[in-house]
Amino acid sequence: MNVTIMVNGEKTSHEVEDRTLLVHYLRDAVGLTATNVGCDTSTCGSCTVLLGGESVKSCTVLAAQADGEEVRTVEGLAGEGDEMDVVQSAFQQHHALQCGFCTPGMVMAATSLLRENPDPTEAEVRTALKGNLCRCTGYHNIVQAVLSAAEGAR
């Protein structure tokens, strides 16, 4: 089947098998490899993207379900001149990553949270990130980065 998806503001159109997952469409057809395949069971959240502005785990969405929709990946957050957005900058400033495997999903989940709740409490940040697993850290720096991004966006 043919799918047409706006990915990071650019129209993409590819012929895919009807069982193709959105994560594989983004990585294999579009070539955006920051969206990681971690578990293929929606457990880890490393594949989190924004679909129609909502945070989704792209390993649980078929590319066909995203046909005609807008998808934003971590590569699409940067501003003009590839300047990092407020969440990306906060992750860098607060050392909110180690191996970096979970980082794209964490950044996208945090971006979604801040769009819905621009002034979250620490508890709200922790709740919003529950579906994204980091195997390296104790989440402290990640939570601090999200709180800092909220403050920086105000």
N, C-alpha and C positions, 0 to 999 in steps of 0.2 A: 504494500500500500504506500501511497505517497502522503507524507506529512509536511506541513508548512508551519513552522514555529518561529516566532520572533524571539531570538536569543540575544540578550544584551543589546537590544535596539536594532538588531540586524535580522532581516528576513532570511530564514534558512528553509530549504526544501530538499527533501531526500526521499528516496524509495527505501523502505524498510520492511522487514518481516513484521507481521501484525503482533508478534509477541515481544518485539524489541522494547526494552525498558528505557525510560527517559535518560537514566544515567549512562547507558551505553550509546544512546543517540548523541548525547552531548560529547562524550569522549571519542567515540569512533567515527561518527558521521560529521560532527561539527569541529572536532579537534580541540575541544576545551577540556584539558586533562586535570584541572585543579579539583573538579568534582570527583571525589574518590569513591571507589568500590571497596567497601570495608567488609561487609558481612552478607550482603544480598538478602537480608531478612528484616530490615528496618530497625535493627537493634542499636547500631553504633552511631548513625547520624552523619557519617562522613560524606554522604552524598546529598546533604541538604541543599536545596536551591529554593528560589522564590518562583512559584507558579501562579500567575495572575496576582502577584503581590503577597501570596500566602506561602509560608514556610512548609515545604513538603520534602519527604525523603524520596529522592528520585529513583531509588531502587524498587519502590512500590507503585510507581506510576508508569503506565505504558506510554510510549511516545505518541501513540494514536490518541490517548486521552489529552495530550497537550497540543494536539493539532488545532491551529488557529489561536493559540494562547500566547502569552508573553512569559518568557522564562528569563530570570536573572541569575547568573552564576557569580562566584566571587571575582572572576575576571572582569565582570561588567560593573563592579562597584566603583572602580577608579574614575576620577574625574578627568578633565582635560589635561593633557600632558602626562597622563598616567599617575597623577597625584592621588595618593591613597585617600579613601574616604575616612570619615571620623572613626568608624569601628576598626578598620584596618590599622589606622595610625595608633589607636589606643592599644590594640593587641601588640603592636611592635613596642610601644613605649613601656608597657607593663610586663613585657617578657611573657606573654600569655601563650607561649607555645614552646615545645621542645622539639620533638621529631617533626611536627608540622602536619602529620597525616590527618588529624581531626580538625585542623585550623579552618579550612574552607567551610566545612559544615557548621562549626561553631560561629564563625563570622556571619554566615547567612542566617542562622537561628537568632543571633544577637541583633542583626539588622531587622529581622521581622519583629522581634520583641519591641525594639525601640520605635518602630513605626506604629505599633499598636499602643504602646505605653512609653512615652518619651521620658518619664521620670520614675523608673522602677525602683523598688526597694531591693536590698540584697536578697531577701527571701524570694521576691518575684523573679529576679535574675536566675537564681538557682533552680526555681521551678521551671522556668522557660527553657533552661538548658538541660533538663533531666533526660531528654531523648538523645542527647549527644554525648558520647563517651570519649574520654581522653585516657589513654593508657599510660601517660607519662607524668601527669601532674596531680596535685591535690585540688585543682580547680580554683584555688585562691586567686592566682594572677588572672585567670580568665574572667572570673566574676568582677575583679577590680577593674579590668579593662572595659567591661561592659558598663559598669557604673561611671567610669571616666568618660566613655564615649557619650553617655547620656548627658553628663555635665557639659561636655564640649559642644554638644549639639544645641544646647539651650542658648 
